[in-house]
Amino acid sequence: MKQTIKDLLQVPIANQEVSVKGWVRNERDSGEVAFIVLNDGSTPKTLQIVADFNKIPKEQIAAIKVGACLHVQGKLVASAGKGQDREVQAEKIEIYGLADPNSYPFQPKKHSLEFVRENAHLRSRTATFGAVFRVRHALAYAVHKYFNDNGFYYVHTPIITASDAEGAGEMFKVTTFDLQNVPKNEKNEVNFKEDFFGRATHLTVSGQLEAELMALGLGKVYTFGPTFRAENSNTTRHLAEFWMIEPEMAFYELEDNMNLAEDFVKFVIKYALANCSDDLDILEKRLLEEEKNKKQEEKSPMPLLEKLKFVVENNFERLTYTEAIDILLGSNYHKKKKFAYEVKWGIDLQSEHERYLVEKHFQKPVILTNYPKDIKAFYMKQNDDGKTVRAMDVLFPGIGEVIGGSQREENYDKLKTRMEQMGVPTNELWWYLDTRRFGTAPHSGFGLGFERLVQFVTGMSNIRDVIPFPRFPKGAEF
């Protein structure tokens, strides 16, 4: 059985025979012996292999360069080397695959994230990205563990949909038509009745609407799957394909929704802190190194681990959107015109406003509630004031909004009227309205973009660096 480097770094050292496989991170030749640094992805740490030329032919070792893949058999012994307590004295080395040092991109030197991104097919072998993707795995596991342990059912909502839950219209079309010969109707419009599904269909932007249907029968459900948005945005914050976590709960009102959101994000971050300490240490050091070259105003408000502990150790401040606007208007930042975007009641708050509330004013995570209905989606429950809805956004340091949610409108007449006002086709969403006709109930939910969460926990500034193979405008190579 193959022994991972993670395992070999934890066992007692007893000059025992071991077998280890991995990729070469570094190598050097002292004349009598060669030192090979091996990593197999099981841990951010490496294991040094010592190859004595009296046991392993020098010409075999000479072929081994950075990037090569090896199977090493030998003895695990105590090491006198700096920064390590053990090493493997090789008795046999099998070369699975060599790497040409003239073309293998990740030689042992510093590489820009842009360069690494261009070689995304190999970047999981680097220390930084190995750490990012191990943390991503841990967070995904924690998501499922949290909901399972709290009585939720995992539901798979459709990836192909005929509805636009967000009402944004920026959706990828799904069709089996021959694009060189698209059938038309008598009005010379595309005749979707002849398409595979008999109607226009798209890749989903959200599983929320379908999750609501399931919650109004199963009680508490969540989705965790891929979603898509055809927004032509080439920024560090947007992807065309991303993963969403969307719980929906029957009989939950806004307060219950806030309690769940706070408890949930604290749990998954605590899980990462407890189970990814080595990876988070690497990512924090990378971030501190990167910060040295930034202007003061561009630097993160606090080091990575401190930021994560800041979230889990503080109760989230809760206030209304209106109270938040009053705070922003009364702030020195506003009076000294430091905000780039205007502050007034009715605006969709910008990241700078959200971060001011979290980092400067309250110095703790914030949950804002009761937003103006004109800037929120049709499905949010309307308040009695006629101006606001029972929305909630969770705001974190360094990023602003990380969760968006609401109590859903359970009143049939109010929901139907709101859909008509906003141009949402009620005839296409008859099934959604039906849940308000047959045994309607108070219910709530929220959405969390998984990549945003991974960004926050890893400290990576570009969202393309926290998903293995990012999809973005003109970018679908790997």
Secondary structure, 3 states (H helix, E strand, C coil): CCCCHHHHCCCCCCCEEEEEEEEEEEEEECCCEEEEEEECCCCCCCEEEEEECCCCCHHHHHCCCCCCEEEEEEEEEECCCCCCCEEEEEEEEEEEECCCCCCCCCCCCCCCHHHHHHCCCCHHHCHHHHHHHHHHHHHHHHHHHHHHHCCCEECCCCCEECCCCCCCCCCCEECCCCCCCCCECCCCCECHHHCCCCCCEEECCCCHHHHHHHHHHHCEEEEEEEEECCCCCCCCCCCCEEEEEEEEEECCCHHHHHHHHHHHHHHHHHHHHHHCHHHHHHHHHHHHHHHCCCCHHHCCCCCHHHHHHHHHHCCCEEEEHHHHHHHHHCCHHHHCCCCCCCCCCCCCCCHHHHHHHHHHHHCCCEEEEEEEHHHCCCCECECCCCCEEEEEEEEECCCEEEEEEEEECCCHHHHHHHHHHCCCCCCCCHHHHHHHHCCCCCEEEEEEEHHHHHHHHHCCCCHHHCCCCCCECCECCC
